Amino acid sequence: MRQAAGFTLIEILVVLFIVAIMSGVVVANLPSFAQSGDFDMETQRLKRLLDLLRLESQIQDTEYGFMPSREGYEFMRFDEQEGRWQRLDESPFGPRKLPVNFRLTVNVEDIGFSLGEDADTNRVPPIMILSSGEMTPCELTVSQADEASRTLLTDGYGDLYWQDEPDPSLSAGDSGG
C-alpha cells in the first residue's frame, strides 16, 4: 500500500491557528510602537528646540526663557525696553501642546537670579537662556503615562544631554592619551 504525500487537514489547521495567534499578538502591540515613536519624537523635538534657542540667544544677543505649563511649554523673550518677558509666537518657537498622556517636569537649581519680575502675571520663566550661551542649570523630564521617561540635563555651561547618555562636555576634552 502506498501512502499519499502531503499534509493532513489537521496539520494545516494547526499551522493556520498558530499564524492567527501570532498575528493577533503583533496587531495588539502596534499602538505601543506608535506611542513609543511619538515619545521619541517629542523628546528629540524638545532638545532640538532648546539647542536652537541657545544658539539664537547668542546670535541675537537676547535673553530667552523656557516656560513649562500643564499642557505643554512655551518660549519667551526678555524685552529690555519694557523690562518684561513676552511669549514667542513665531515658528519654530511657538507654544507647544504635549500629547494628553505626556507630562513635563522641571527641576531647577535655585540660583537666586531673575530678569523682569512681572508682579501682574508673575510669568518669569524658570529656565533662562542667556545671550552669553549660559542656561539655568536644570533637569527636564518628559514622561509618558508611566510607560517611558527621559531626563534632559544641563549644568548651565555645557550642552544639553540625556541622562541615559554620556555628558558630551566630559568626552570633548579627551584627547585619547
Buried (B, 14 or more C-beta within 10 A) or exposed (E): EEEEEEEEEEEEEEEEEEEEEEEEEEEEEEEEEEBEEBBEEBBEEBBEBBEEBBEBBBEEEBBBBBBBEEBBBBBBBBEEEEEBBEBBEEEEBEBBEBEEEBBBEBEBEEEEEBBBEBEEEEBBBBBBBBBEEBBBBBBBBBBBEEEBBBBBBBBBEBBBBBEEEEBEEEEEEEEEE
